[in-house]
Amino acid sequence: MTNAERLLMEITGINLTPAEIDVYLSENCLSSTDTYDANNKQNTIAIYEAALSVLESIANNPEYMKTRKFDDMTIDKFAENLQNRIDQLERKIRKMKSDLQTASQSNFFMLFRE
């Protein structure tokens, strides 16, 4: 699986051109043609950051924030749900980054010194 395919998995239902996918990935120091490495936490964090960038781009479009009425259905919570997903991704990225830093540091410290 490539980085582009992994990003598309994360943003299912959002249609992007290959050029747009390349831009989002390159902004997060990834190449769309490189193989996705699930064991590399930095790579996973970069994919999540790219997905976050996509969602933030959608949130910047005021056209999506309007209430829409179709025959018998109203769509009015899109902006709220989108912001909730953005917040979830931001928390997940922060947690992964802190876990990555914690793993590289020792958990041992000296409480008392002589």
N, CA, C and O atoms as CSV, one atom per row, in Angstrom:
chain,resi,resn,atom,element,x,y,z
A,1,MET,N,N,0.842,-1.171,0.000
A,1,MET,CA,C,0.000,0.000,0.000
A,1,MET,C,C,0.895,1.244,0.000
A,1,MET,O,O,1.897,1.302,0.712
A,2,THR,N,N,0.521,2.214,-0.793
A,2,THR,CA,C,1.288,3.461,-0.851
A,2,THR,C,C,0.734,4.467,0.157
A,2,THR,O,O,-0.347,4.278,0.716
A,3,ASN,N,N,1.494,5.533,0.374
A,3,ASN,CA,C,1.032,6.598,1.267
A,3,ASN,C,C,-0.266,7.222,0.755
A,3,ASN,O,O,-1.144,7.571,1.545
A,4,ALA,N,N,-0.385,7.361,-0.556
A,4,ALA,CA,C,-1.599,7.949,-1.142
A,4,ALA,C,C,-2.812,7.061,-0.853
A,4,ALA,O,O,-3.882,7.564,-0.511
A,5,GLU,N,N,-2.648,5.753,-0.990
A,5,GLU,CA,C,-3.753,4.833,-0.718
A,5,GLU,C,C,-4.140,4.872,0.765
A,5,GLU,O,O,-5.320,4.796,1.106
A,6,ARG,N,N,-3.144,4.990,1.634
A,6,ARG,CA,C,-3.432,5.057,3.075
A,6,ARG,C,C,-4.164,6.340,3.428
A,6,ARG,O,O,-5.073,6.331,4.259
A,7,LEU,N,N,-3.769,7.457,2.793
A,7,LEU,CA,C,-4.466,8.719,3.027
A,7,LEU,C,C,-5.910,8.626,2.548
A,7,LEU,O,O,-6.821,9.096,3.230
A,8,LEU,N,N,-6.125,8.031,1.396
A,8,LEU,CA,C,-7.489,7.870,0.876
A,8,LEU,C,C,-8.330,6.986,1.797
A,8,LEU,O,O,-9.537,7.192,1.924
A,9,MET,N,N,-7.701,6.011,2.434
A,9,MET,CA,C,-8.405,5.186,3.406
A,9,MET,C,C,-8.862,6.022,4.598
A,9,MET,O,O,-9.948,5.809,5.137
A,10,GLU,N,N,-8.029,6.967,4.999
A,10,GLU,CA,C,-8.339,7.798,6.160
A,10,GLU,C,C,-9.427,8.821,5.857
A,10,GLU,O,O,-10.169,9.212,6.759
A,11,ILE,N,N,-9.535,9.258,4.611
A,11,ILE,CA,C,-10.505,10.295,4.239
A,11,ILE,C,C,-11.566,9.734,3.289
A,11,ILE,O,O,-11.977,10.407,2.344
A,12,THR,N,N,-11.995,8.529,3.538
A,12,THR,CA,C,-12.995,7.867,2.694
A,12,THR,C,C,-14.192,8.781,2.464
A,12,THR,O,O,-14.722,9.379,3.400
A,13,GLY,N,N,-14.608,8.879,1.205
A,13,GLY,CA,C,-15.768,9.688,0.856
A,13,GLY,C,C,-15.427,11.087,0.394
A,13,GLY,O,O,-16.294,11.801,-0.110
A,14,ILE,N,N,-14.182,11.491,0.556
A,14,ILE,CA,C,-13.746,12.806,0.105
A,14,ILE,C,C,-12.986,12.612,-1.202
A,14,ILE,O,O,-11.983,11.899,-1.240
A,15,ASN,N,N,-13.454,13.233,-2.254
A,15,ASN,CA,C,-12.844,13.063,-3.568
A,15,ASN,C,C,-11.770,14.110,-3.793
A,15,ASN,O,O,-12.042,15.310,-3.781
A,16,LEU,N,N,-10.551,13.642,-3.998
A,16,LEU,CA,C,-9.420,14.517,-4.296
A,16,LEU,C,C,-8.749,14.051,-5.569
A,16,LEU,O,O,-8.751,12.862,-5.888
A,17,THR,N,N,-8.176,14.991,-6.293
A,17,THR,CA,C,-7.403,14.629,-7.474
A,17,THR,C,C,-6.041,14.104,-7.026
A,17,THR,O,O,-5.608,14.402,-5.913
A,18,PRO,N,N,-5.362,13.333,-7.864
A,18,PRO,CA,C,-4.020,12.857,-7.501
A,18,PRO,C,C,-3.054,14.014,-7.199
A,18,PRO,O,O,-2.182,13.882,-6.341
A,19,ALA,N,N,-3.205,15.128,-7.890
A,19,ALA,CA,C,-2.335,16.284,-7.635
A,19,ALA,C,C,-2.588,16.853,-6.237
A,19,ALA,O,O,-1.648,17.236,-5.541
A,20,GLU,N,N,-3.854,16.906,-5.830
A,20,GLU,CA,C,-4.177,17.405,-4.486
A,20,GLU,C,C,-3.639,16.466,-3.411
A,20,GLU,O,O,-3.136,16.917,-2.382
A,21,ILE,N,N,-3.745,15.170,-3.651
A,21,ILE,CA,C,-3.208,14.190,-2.705
A,21,ILE,C,C,-1.701,14.369,-2.569
A,21,ILE,O,O,-1.162,14.327,-1.463
A,22,ASP,N,N,-1.023,14.570,-3.695
A,22,ASP,CA,C,0.428,14.787,-3.671
A,22,ASP,C,C,0.791,16.011,-2.841
A,22,ASP,O,O,1.762,15.986,-2.084
A,23,VAL,N,N,0.014,17.081,-2.982
A,23,VAL,CA,C,0.293,18.310,-2.232
A,23,VAL,C,C,0.131,18.075,-0.735
A,23,VAL,O,O,1.006,18.441,0.050
A,24,TYR,N,N,-0.986,17.465,-0.336
A,24,TYR,CA,C,-1.214,17.218,1.095
A,24,TYR,C,C,-0.125,16.327,1.682
A,24,TYR,O,O,0.340,16.565,2.797
A,25,LEU,N,N,0.280,15.309,0.940
A,25,LEU,CA,C,1.331,14.419,1.452
A,25,LEU,C,C,2.693,15.101,1.479
A,25,LEU,O,O,3.450,14.939,2.436
A,26,SER,N,N,3.010,15.864,0.429
A,26,SER,CA,C,4.318,16.522,0.406
A,26,SER,C,C,4.428,17.603,1.479
A,26,SER,O,O,5.523,17.865,1.976
A,27,GLU,N,N,3.323,18.227,1.839
A,27,GLU,CA,C,3.341,19.206,2.930
A,27,GLU,C,C,3.658,18.546,4.267
A,27,GLU,O,O,4.069,19.214,5.216
A,28,ASN,N,N,3.467,17.243,4.335
A,28,ASN,CA,C,3.759,16.495,5.549
A,28,ASN,C,C,4.961,15.564,5.366
A,28,ASN,O,O,5.090,14.545,6.045
A,29,CYS,N,N,5.833,15.942,4.434
A,29,CYS,CA,C,7.114,15.249,4.196
A,29,CYS,C,C,6.939,13.788,3.780
A,29,CYS,O,O,7.726,12.930,4.180
A,30,LEU,N,N,5.926,13.509,2.992
A,30,LEU,CA,C,5.691,12.170,2.472
A,30,LEU,C,C,5.594,12.215,0.960
A,30,LEU,O,O,5.238,13.239,0.377
A,31,SER,N,N,5.912,11.105,0.341
A,31,SER,CA,C,5.735,10.960,-1.097
A,31,SER,C,C,4.551,10.027,-1.332
A,31,SER,O,O,4.403,9.020,-0.639
A,32,SER,N,N,3.725,10.355,-2.291
A,32,SER,CA,C,2.521,9.548,-2.523
A,32,SER,C,C,2.858,8.160,-3.057
A,32,SER,O,O,2.061,7.235,-2.900
A,33,THR,N,N,4.010,7.996,-3.678
A,33,THR,CA,C,4.368,6.710,-4.270
A,33,THR,C,C,5.168,5.820,-3.322
A,33,THR,O,O,5.359,4.639,-3.614
A,34,ASP,N,N,5.637,6.351,-2.203
A,34,ASP,CA,C,6.380,5.530,-1.245
A,34,ASP,C,C,5.450,4.533,-0.572
A,34,ASP,O,O,4.249,4.769,-0.442
A,35,THR,N,N,6.017,3.432,-0.152
A,35,THR,CA,C,5.242,2.402,0.542
A,35,THR,C,C,4.931,2.858,1.954
A,35,THR,O,O,5.798,3.371,2.661
A,36,TYR,N,N,3.689,2.668,2.355
A,36,TYR,CA,C,3.262,3.024,3.709
A,36,TYR,C,C,3.800,1.990,4.684
A,36,TYR,O,O,3.622,0.788,4.484
A,37,ASP,N,N,4.454,2.454,5.731
A,37,ASP,CA,C,5.012,1.571,6.744
A,37,ASP,C,C,4.233,1.767,8.043
A,37,ASP,O,O,4.432,2.757,8.745
A,38,ALA,N,N,3.354,0.832,8.358
A,38,ALA,CA,C,2.513,0.949,9.552
A,38,ALA,C,C,3.314,0.853,10.838
A,38,ALA,O,O,2.864,1.324,11.883
A,39,ASN,N,N,4.491,0.251,10.778
A,39,ASN,CA,C,5.329,0.120,11.977
A,39,ASN,C,C,6.109,1.387,12.289
A,39,ASN,O,O,6.642,1.533,13.389
A,40,ASN,N,N,6.180,2.293,11.342
A,40,ASN,CA,C,6.892,3.559,11.541
A,40,ASN,C,C,5.898,4.591,12.062
A,40,ASN,O,O,5.045,5.072,11.316
A,41,LYS,N,N,6.011,4.928,13.337
A,41,LYS,CA,C,5.054,5.853,13.964
A,41,LYS,C,C,5.116,7.250,13.340
A,41,LYS,O,O,4.093,7.929,13.252
A,42,GLN,N,N,6.285,7.680,12.911
A,42,GLN,CA,C,6.408,8.992,12.259
A,42,GLN,C,C,5.600,9.021,10.967
A,42,GLN,O,O,4.957,10.022,10.649
A,43,ASN,N,N,5.636,7.921,10.229
A,43,ASN,CA,C,4.888,7.823,8.977
A,43,ASN,C,C,3.383,7.876,9.265
A,43,ASN,O,O,2.636,8.556,8.560
A,44,THR,N,N,2.950,7.167,10.285
A,44,THR,CA,C,1.536,7.147,10.653
A,44,THR,C,C,1.077,8.535,11.096
A,44,THR,O,O,-0.004,8.987,10.718
A,45,ILE,N,N,1.897,9.202,11.892
A,45,ILE,CA,C,1.561,10.555,12.339
A,45,ILE,C,C,1.445,11.494,11.140
A,45,ILE,O,O,0.536,12.323,11.088
A,46,ALA,N,N,2.356,11.370,10.182
A,46,ALA,CA,C,2.320,12.224,8.987
A,46,ALA,C,C,1.055,11.979,8.161
A,46,ALA,O,O,0.493,12.919,7.599
A,47,ILE,N,N,0.606,10.732,8.083
A,47,ILE,CA,C,-0.641,10.422,7.364
A,47,ILE,C,C,-1.817,11.096,8.064
A,47,ILE,O,O,-2.663,11.711,7.414
A,48,TYR,N,N,-1.867,10.978,9.394
A,48,TYR,CA,C,-2.948,11.620,10.154
A,48,TYR,C,C,-2.897,13.142,10.003
A,48,TYR,O,O,-3.941,13.790,9.921
A,49,GLU,N,N,-1.707,13.707,9.966
A,49,GLU,CA,C,-1.580,15.158,9.781
A,49,GLU,C,C,-2.054,15.572,8.388
A,49,GLU,O,O,-2.663,16.629,8.223
A,50,ALA,N,N,-1.775,14.741,7.394
A,50,ALA,CA,C,-2.262,15.032,6.037
A,50,ALA,C,C,-3.790,14.963,5.998
A,50,ALA,O,O,-4.432,15.805,5.370
A,51,ALA,N,N,-4.372,13.966,6.665
A,51,ALA,CA,C,-5.831,13.851,6.731
A,51,ALA,C,C,-6.421,15.059,7.453
A,51,ALA,O,O,-7.470,15.570,7.062
A,52,LEU,N,N,-5.754,15.508,8.493
A,52,LEU,CA,C,-6.204,16.698,9.219
A,52,LEU,C,C,-6.174,17.923,8.303
A,52,LEU,O,O,-7.085,18.749,8.347
A,53,SER,N,N,-5.150,18.042,7.488
A,53,SER,CA,C,-5.061,19.158,6.539
A,53,SER,C,C,-6.211,19.132,5.542
A,53,SER,O,O,-6.760,20.175,5.187
A,54,VAL,N,N,-6.571,17.938,5.093
A,54,VAL,CA,C,-7.691,17.798,4.155
A,54,VAL,C,C,-8.980,18.270,4.827
A,54,VAL,O,O,-9.747,19.033,4.239
A,55,LEU,N,N,-9.216,17.815,6.057
A,55,LEU,CA,C,-10.437,18.204,6.765
A,55,LEU,C,C,-10.473,19.697,7.049
A,55,LEU,O,O,-11.532,20.319,6.961
A,56,GLU,N,N,-9.331,20.278,7.389
A,56,GLU,CA,C,-9.285,21.724,7.631
A,56,GLU,C,C,-9.553,22.500,6.351
A,56,GLU,O,O,-10.159,23.570,6.396
A,57,SER,N,N,-9.112,21.981,5.215
A,57,SER,CA,C,-9.400,22.630,3.930
A,57,SER,C,C,-10.896,22.613,3.647
A,57,SER,O,O,-11.455,23.593,3.155
A,58,ILE,N,N,-11.537,21.497,3.959
A,58,ILE,CA,C,-12.979,21.406,3.769
A,58,ILE,C,C,-13.690,22.378,4.706
A,58,ILE,O,O,-14.661,23.029,4.320
A,59,ALA,N,N,-13.197,22.471,5.938
A,59,ALA,CA,C,-13.819,23.372,6.918
A,59,ALA,C,C,-13.683,24.836,6.517
A,59,ALA,O,O,-14.465,25.669,6.974
A,60,ASN,N,N,-12.711,25.164,5.678
A,60,ASN,CA,C,-12.515,26.545,5.225
A,60,ASN,C,C,-13.475,26.948,4.118
A,60,ASN,O,O,-13.498,28.111,3.717
A,61,ASN,N,N,-14.266,26.009,3.620
A,61,ASN,CA,C,-15.203,26.300,2.542
A,61,ASN,C,C,-16.578,26.619,3.133
A,61,ASN,O,O,-17.258,25.716,3.621
A,62,PRO,N,N,-16.998,27.882,3.099
A,62,PRO,CA,C,-18.277,28.252,3.711
A,62,PRO,C,C,-19.489,27.612,3.033
A,62,PRO,O,O,-20.564,27.551,3.628
A,63,GLU,N,N,-19.332,27.147,1.825
A,63,GLU,CA,C,-20.431,26.513,1.104
A,63,GLU,C,C,-20.924,25.259,1.833
A,63,GLU,O,O,-22.106,24.920,1.774
A,64,TYR,N,N,-20.009,24.580,2.515
A,64,TYR,CA,C,-20.374,23.359,3.228
A,64,TYR,C,C,-21.046,23.632,4.572
A,64,TYR,O,O,-21.606,22.718,5.177
A,65,MET,N,N,-20.999,24.866,5.040
A,65,MET,CA,C,-21.508,25.182,6.369
A,65,MET,C,C,-22.990,25.569,6.375
A,65,MET,O,O,-23.572,25.777,7.440
A,66,LYS,N,N,-23.586,25.664,5.219
A,66,LYS,CA,C,-24.996,26.056,5.126
A,66,LYS,C,C,-25.906,24.883,5.479
A,66,LYS,O,O,-25.549,23.718,5.302
A,67,THR,N,N,-27.087,25.223,5.981
A,67,THR,CA,C,-28.110,24.212,6.211
A,67,THR,C,C,-28.774,23.924,4.876
A,67,THR,O,O,-29.159,24.842,4.153
A,68,ARG,N,N,-28.903,22.661,4.560
A,68,ARG,CA,C,-29.499,22.268,3.290
A,68,ARG,C,C,-30.764,21.461,3.544
A,68,ARG,O,O,-30.824,20.642,4.461
A,69,LYS,N,N,-31.760,21.706,2.725
A,69,LYS,CA,C,-33.005,20.948,2.821
A,69,LYS,C,C,-33.225,20.228,1.503
A,69,LYS,O,O,-33.254,20.838,0.434
A,70,PHE,N,N,-33.377,18.934,1.606
A,70,PHE,CA,C,-33.768,18.133,0.462
A,70,PHE,C,C,-35.192,17.686,0.736
A,70,PHE,O,O,-35.726,18.001,1.799
A,71,ASP,N,N,-35.806,16.991,-0.143
A,71,ASP,CA,C,-37.224,16.624,-0.059
A,71,ASP,C,C,-37.742,16.508,1.378
A,71,ASP,O,O,-38.582,17.305,1.796
A,72,ASP,N,N,-37.265,15.559,2.110
A,72,ASP,CA,C,-37.749,15.364,3.478
A,72,ASP,C,C,-36.594,15.269,4.472
A,72,ASP,O,O,-36.757,14.746,5.575
A,73,MET,N,N,-35.438,15.771,4.081
A,73,MET,CA,C,-34.257,15.619,4.898
A,73,MET,C,C,-33.540,16.958,5.034
A,73,MET,O,O,-33.432,17.713,4.068
A,74,THR,N,N,-33.053,17.245,6.237
A,74,THR,CA,C,-32.294,18.461,6.482
A,74,THR,C,C,-30.887,18.088,6.914
A,74,THR,O,O,-30.698,17.230,7.776
A,75,ILE,N,N,-29.909,18.733,6.313
A,75,ILE,CA,C,-28.519,18.517,6.698
A,75,ILE,C,C,-28.052,19.802,7.357
A,75,ILE,O,O,-27.842,20.812,6.685
A,76,ASP,N,N,-27.889,19.761,8.678
A,76,ASP,CA,C,-27.517,20.985,9.377
A,76,ASP,C,C,-26.360,20.803,10.350
A,76,ASP,O,O,-25.900,21.785,10.932
A,77,LYS,N,N,-25.893,19.624,10.539
A,77,LYS,CA,C,-24.836,19.380,11.517
A,77,LYS,C,C,-23.499,19.055,10.868
A,77,LYS,O,O,-22.599,18.557,11.544
A,78,PHE,N,N,-23.348,19.319,9.592
A,78,PHE,CA,C,-22.106,18.991,8.902
A,78,PHE,C,C,-20.925,19.717,9.523
A,78,PHE,O,O,-19.892,19.104,9.792
A,79,ALA,N,N,-21.064,21.002,9.751
A,79,ALA,CA,C,-19.958,21.786,10.310
A,79,ALA,C,C,-19.591,21.297,11.705
A,79,ALA,O,O,-18.411,21.198,12.040
A,80,GLU,N,N,-20.582,20.995,12.505
A,80,GLU,CA,C,-20.331,20.513,13.867
A,80,GLU,C,C,-19.632,19.149,13.852
A,80,GLU,O,O,-18.677,18.929,14.596
A,81,ASN,N,N,-20.107,18.248,13.012
A,81,ASN,CA,C,-19.494,16.923,12.917
A,81,ASN,C,C,-18.083,16.991,12.342
A,81,ASN,O,O,-17.195,16.254,12.770
A,82,LEU,N,N,-17.886,17.866,11.384
A,82,LEU,CA,C,-16.559,18.051,10.809
A,82,LEU,C,C,-15.585,18.574,11.861
A,82,LEU,O,O,-14.453,18.099,11.950
A,83,GLN,N,N,-16.018,19.542,12.651
A,83,GLN,CA,C,-15.155,20.083,13.705
A,83,GLN,C,C,-14.856,19.026,14.766
A,83,GLN,O,O,-13.745,18.973,15.292
A,84,ASN,N,N,-15.834,18.191,15.080
A,84,ASN,CA,C,-15.603,17.095,16.029
A,84,ASN,C,C,-14.545,16.135,15.517
A,84,ASN,O,O,-13.689,15.687,16.280
A,85,ARG,N,N,-14.598,15.816,14.229
A,85,ARG,CA,C,-13.599,14.906,13.637
A,85,ARG,C,C,-12.223,15.558,13.633
A,85,ARG,O,O,-11.225,14.888,13.897
A,86,ILE,N,N,-12.153,16.845,13.340
A,86,ILE,CA,C,-10.877,17.562,13.375
A,86,ILE,C,C,-10.290,17.514,14.781
A,86,ILE,O,O,-9.098,17.260,14.955
A,87,ASP,N,N,-11.127,17.759,15.779
A,87,ASP,CA,C,-10.674,17.713,17.171
A,87,ASP,C,C,-10.180,16.322,17.554
A,87,ASP,O,O,-9.170,16.188,18.245
A,88,GLN,N,N,-10.894,15.283,17.104
A,88,GLN,CA,C,-10.472,13.908,17.389
A,88,GLN,C,C,-9.098,13.615,16.789
A,88,GLN,O,O,-8.234,13.030,17.443
A,89,LEU,N,N,-8.909,14.029,15.541
A,89,LEU,CA,C,-7.625,13.790,14.886
A,89,LEU,C,C,-6.502,14.553,15.574
A,89,LEU,O,O,-5.407,14.018,15.746
A,90,GLU,N,N,-6.759,15.795,15.969
A,90,GLU,CA,C,-5.732,16.582,16.662
A,90,GLU,C,C,-5.326,15.910,17.972
A,90,GLU,O,O,-4.140,15.837,18.293
A,91,ARG,N,N,-6.309,15.420,18.726
A,91,ARG,CA,C,-6.000,14.715,19.983
A,91,ARG,C,C,-5.186,13.453,19.719
A,91,ARG,O,O,-4.222,13.163,20.428
A,92,LYS,N,N,-5.581,12.715,18.702
A,92,LYS,CA,C,-4.890,11.473,18.368
A,92,LYS,C,C,-3.438,11.749,17.982
A,92,LYS,O,O,-2.536,11.024,18.403
A,93,ILE,N,N,-3.209,12.787,17.187
A,93,ILE,CA,C,-1.854,13.146,16.762
A,93,ILE,C,C,-1.019,13.573,17.968
A,93,ILE,O,O,0.125,13.142,18.114
A,94,ARG,N,N,-1.591,14.423,18.838
A,94,ARG,CA,C,-0.859,14.855,20.034
A,94,ARG,C,C,-0.491,13.672,20.917
A,94,ARG,O,O,0.624,13.603,21.433
A,95,LYS,N,N,-1.430,12.736,21.092
A,95,LYS,CA,C,-1.167,11.564,21.921
A,95,LYS,C,C,-0.071,10.706,21.304
A,95,LYS,O,O,0.820,10.234,22.010
A,96,MET,N,N,-0.129,10.501,19.997
A,96,MET,CA,C,0.892,9.689,19.330
A,96,MET,C,C,2.265,10.338,19.443
A,96,MET,O,O,3.263,9.651,19.661
A,97,LYS,N,N,2.318,11.662,19.296
A,97,LYS,CA,C,3.601,12.367,19.416
A,97,LYS,C,C,4.149,12.265,20.828
A,97,LYS,O,O,5.349,12.061,21.011
A,98,SER,N,N,3.286,12.404,21.832
A,98,SER,CA,C,3.761,12.312,23.214
A,98,SER,C,C,4.178,10.882,23.543
A,98,SER,O,O,5.150,10.678,24.271
A,99,ASP,N,N,3.452,9.877,23.014
A,99,ASP,CA,C,3.848,8.482,23.213
A,99,ASP,C,C,5.190,8.197,22.560
A,99,ASP,O,O,6.002,7.448,23.104
A,100,LEU,N,N,5.422,8.786,21.406
A,100,LEU,CA,C,6.684,8.604,20.696
A,100,LEU,C,C,7.840,9.217,21.481
A,100,LEU,O,O,8.917,8.627,21.567
A,101,GLN,N,N,7.618,10.397,22.053
A,101,GLN,CA,C,8.653,11.041,22.861
A,101,GLN,C,C,8.898,10.269,24.145
A,101,GLN,O,O,10.044,10.124,24.569
A,102,THR,N,N,7.849,9.777,24.763
A,102,THR,CA,C,7.976,9.021,26.009
A,102,THR,C,C,8.731,7.724,25.774
A,102,THR,O,O,9.535,7.314,26.611
A,103,ALA,N,N,8.482,7.079,24.651
A,103,ALA,CA,C,9.150,5.815,24.346
A,103,ALA,C,C,10.651,6.007,24.162
A,103,ALA,O,O,11.433,5.101,24.450
A,104,SER,N,N,11.051,7.170,23.687
A,104,SER,CA,C,12.468,7.408,23.457
A,104,SER,C,C,13.182,7.904,24.713
A,104,SER,O,O,14.411,7.963,24.741
A,105,GLN,N,N,12.429,8.257,25.746
A,105,GLN,CA,C,13.020,8.724,26.991
A,105,GLN,C,C,12.863,7.655,28.060
A,105,GLN,O,O,11.987,6.794,27.979
A,106,SER,N,N,13.712,7.726,29.043
A,106,SER,CA,C,13.645,6.792,30.147
A,106,SER,C,C,12.523,7.185,31.107
A,106,SER,O,O,12.260,8.371,31.308
A,107,ASN,N,N,11.877,6.206,31.686
A,107,ASN,CA,C,10.835,6.467,32.660
A,107,ASN,C,C,11.387,6.510,34.080
A,107,ASN,O,O,10.633,6.677,35.039
A,108,PHE,N,N,12.685,6.363,34.212
A,108,PHE,CA,C,13.321,6.322,35.516
A,108,PHE,C,C,13.864,7.699,35.861
A,108,PHE,O,O,14.502,8.343,35.028
A,109,PHE,N,N,13.620,8.144,37.058
A,109,PHE,CA,C,14.225,9.385,37.516
A,109,PHE,C,C,14.564,9.236,38.997
A,109,PHE,O,O,13.988,8.406,39.701
A,110,MET,N,N,15.488,10.038,39.445
A,110,MET,CA,C,15.909,9.964,40.837
A,110,MET,C,C,15.127,10.979,41.646
A,110,MET,O,O,15.167,12.181,41.383
A,111,LEU,N,N,14.422,10.471,42.625
A,111,LEU,CA,C,13.623,11.344,43.472
A,111,LEU,C,C,14.475,12.016,44.527
A,111,LEU,O,O,14.265,13.181,44.867
A,112,PHE,N,N,15.442,11.268,45.044
A,112,PHE,CA,C,16.334,11.819,46.063
A,112,PHE,C,C,17.768,11.733,45.599
A,112,PHE,O,O,18.162,10.762,44.952
A,113,ARG,N,N,18.541,12.735,45.924
A,113,ARG,CA,C,19.971,12.720,45.616
A,113,ARG,C,C,20.747,12.759,46.910
A,113,ARG,O,O,20.295,13.338,47.898
A,114,GLU,N,N,21.887,12.158,46.906
A,114,GLU,CA,C,22.740,12.204,48.111
A,114,GLU,C,C,23.598,13.435,48.089
A,114,GLU,O,O,24.383,13.658,49.010
